[in-house]
Amino acid sequence: MNKRKKHQKKPRISVVTIELREDTNINWDSETASLQFLNSKGEISDKHLVSIGEGYAREGKTTKILRQLLNPRGGEVKVGSTTSYFDRYVGIDTSYKQSGEKLICATGGLLVNQALDHEKGLVDGEEINVLAVPRLCFFFKQGMNPERYGWMKVIDGLTQWDEYNPNFKYGVVVDSDLGILPKINAREEPVFEDFYLPDNMSLIYASADGGRESFYNVLIKATDQVAAASLVKAIELYPSHAIMTLEGQCAGLIALTGHVEFKL
């Protein structure tokens, strides 16, 4: 009898993405095991947009990015390190479906409302305090991406929450618009329209199909489950959604606050 071969995980590679903003020289510092991007004065530049992450190579395709975040050390990249610690984490994801000439959408958010021991890491079966924030259901103009609208609504709602702490650093995990995230993190681009990311927040990209090898991937996959379940509920609540009209770019429908199933 032939035995089925076990699926082998593709070798992971560190991915550094840099948008150069001035002439630069690259220096290797053996003492800190880091690449340094130096300006004309020989100083570590603070002008470049540097992101670090992890992924794997794909034959005939671009590298698959599993997770990526703004480099906490700016123009100095410590080789093999993709760690940046935050006081709280929130995952945000939006599911949507074509509905006539528009999209019917649902945005889910999961807030990890406790400090995590990053040195120890998470252990299978460990309970953590995760809150499902109110899930926004809305119509959105077809041909445009509703993800960033969902980010804005969850982030804005979080900042108005009684337990929001402006002194905390919040890591916001998303799975869309990878290329624009560095500029949103640098406050050069808005999250949506004229809404910019609060100073104590940073967007982190994570792929929902990245397995369980990273907390970021686990969180966004669970958030994806919340968004998908919320979309099903929105469609049930609005059976005539396909013939309902949309004036403008978006229109809110309902905020869901009941119990929702998800698995971390």
QUITATA-V145667 format. One line per field, one symbol per residue. ss: DSSP state (A for helix, B for strand, O for the rest). phi: phi as a letter, one per 30 degrees, with the letter a starting at -180 (. if undefined). psi: psi as a letter, one per 30 degrees, with the letter a starting at -180 (. if undefined). A space follows every 10 residues. Layout:
BEGIN
ss: ???
phi: ???
psi: ???
END
This chain:
BEGIN
ss: OOOOOOOOOO OOBBBBBBBO OOOOBBBBBO OOOBBBBBOO OOOBOOOOBB BBBBBBBBOO BBBBBBBBBB OOOOOBBBOO OOOOOOOBBB BBBBBBBBBO OBBBBBBBBB BBOOOOOOOO OOOOOOOOOB BBOOBBBBBB BOOOOOAAAA AAAAAAAAAO OOOOOOOOOB BBBBOOOAAA AAAAAOOOOO OBOOBOOOOO BBBBBBOOOO OOOOAAAAAA AAAAAAAAAA AAAAAAAOOO AAAOOOOOOB BBBBBBOOOO OOOO
phi: .dcddddcdd edbdbccbcd caebccbccd dchbdcccdd cicddccdcc bbababdbdi bdeddcaabd ddcidbcddi cbcbcbdbbb cbbbcabdbi cbccbbccbb cdcadcdddd iccejddbdc cddecdcacb ddjbddeddd eedddddddc decdcdddcc cccbbbhedc eeddddidbd dahcccdedc bbdbdbddcd icdbeedddd dddddddddd dedddddbdc edcdcbcida adcacdbddb dabc
psi: kkkkkkkkkk kkkkkkkkjk flklkkkkjf efhlkkjkaf gglkkgfljk kkakalkkkg llkjkelklk jfgbgkjjkg kgkkklelkk kkkkklkkjb gakklkklkk kjhlkkjfee lkkkfkkljk kjlkkkklkk kkfljfefee eeeeeeeeff kegkjfflkk jjklhlheff eeeeeggfkl ekcgjlklfg lkkkkkkfgg agfkeeeeee eeeeeeeeee eeeeeefifg effklkkael kkdlkkgakk klk.
END
